[in-house]
Amino acid sequence: MELWERIKKYESLHIVFWLIKDSCWMLELKWLGIIMVIPTLIIAAIIVYITLKTTDVFLNLAILFWICANSFWMYIEFFTIGEYKLWASIPFSLGFIFVAIYYYKTLISNTSPK
């Protein structure tokens, strides 16, 4: 199966889990939201693994860290008074770094002589 087809298969499922997780957050369905973190993160990690040898791995790592930050934030809102919410800025920042790396590598590959 072509790489793009494999990724699309996982991305489609990933979006469903992500939407369910965030909908549970919005509806304050605490335990279902927390349970949905697991398949959402697993599929994000699978997508990272599939794209390891491509530049897209950096965007997929950004998504993985975004989901980690988002899930942590959800957990904090559900089960604490919110005093640790700022710790979510660490994986969010890592996500931004991976996006910057992706665009840097894309820019470099587009400007290098062929």
C-alpha positions in Angstrom: 0.0 0.0 0.0 1.3 3.4 -0.9 2.5 5.6 2.0 -0.2 8.3 1.3 -3.0 5.7 1.4 -1.7 4.3 4.7 -1.6 7.7 6.2 -5.0 8.6 5.0 -6.5 5.5 6.5 -5.1 6.3 9.9 -5.8 10.1 9.7 -9.5 9.5 9.0 -9.8 7.3 12.1 -7.6 9.7 14.1 -10.0 12.7 13.3 -13.0 10.7 14.6 -11.2 9.9 17.9 -10.0 13.5 18.3 -13.5 14.9 17.7 -15.0 12.5 20.2 -12.3 13.4 22.8 -12.9 17.1 22.3 -16.7 16.7 22.3 -16.5 14.9 25.6 -14.4 17.8 26.9 -17.0 20.3 25.8 -19.9 18.2 27.2 -17.9 17.5 30.4 -18.0 13.7 30.0 -14.9 13.3 32.0 -14.1 9.6 31.9 -15.1 9.1 28.3 -13.0 12.1 27.4 -10.0 10.7 29.3 -10.5 7.2 27.7 -10.6 8.7 24.2 -7.1 10.2 24.8 -5.6 6.7 24.5 -6.7 5.8 20.9 -6.2 9.4 19.8 -2.5 9.4 21.0 -1.9 5.9 19.7 -3.1 6.7 16.2 -1.1 9.9 16.2 2.0 7.9 17.2 1.4 5.4 14.5 1.1 8.2 11.9 4.5 9.6 13.2 6.0 6.1 12.8 4.7 5.7 9.3 6.2 9.1 8.3 9.5 8.7 10.1 11.5 8.8 6.8 9.7 11.8 5.4 9.7 15.5 6.2 6.0 15.2 7.1 7.1 13.5 10.3 7.7 17.0 11.8 4.2 18.1 11.2 2.9 14.8 12.6 5.1 15.2 15.7 3.6 18.7 16.1 0.1 17.1 16.0 1.2 14.5 18.5 2.5 17.1 20.9 -0.6 19.3 20.4 -2.8 16.3 21.3 -0.6 15.7 24.4 -1.0 19.3 25.5 -4.7 19.4 24.7 -5.3 16.1 26.6 -3.3 17.3 29.6 -5.2 20.6 29.7 -8.5 18.6 29.5 -7.4 16.4 32.4 -6.4 19.5 34.5 -9.8 21.1 33.8 -11.7 17.9 34.7 -9.8 16.9 37.9 -8.1 19.9 39.4 -8.7 23.5 40.0 -6.5 24.4 37.1 -3.3 25.3 38.8 -1.2 23.2 36.5 -2.7 24.3 33.2 0.3 26.3 32.2 2.4 23.1 32.0 0.5 22.4 28.8 2.6 25.1 27.2 5.6 22.7 27.1 4.1 20.3 24.6 2.4 23.2 22.8 5.9 24.8 22.4 7.4 21.6 21.2 4.7 21.4 18.6 5.6 24.9 17.4 9.3 23.9 17.2 8.4 20.8 15.1 6.3 23.0 12.8 9.3 25.4 12.4 11.6 22.5 11.6 9.2 21.2 9.0 9.0 24.6 7.3 12.7 25.1 7.5 13.4 21.7 5.9 10.8 22.4 3.3 12.3 25.8 2.5 15.8 24.3 2.3 14.7 21.5 0.0 12.9 23.9 -2.3 15.9 26.3 -2.6 18.7 23.8 -2.9 19.9 23.0 -6.4 18.6 19.8 -8.0 
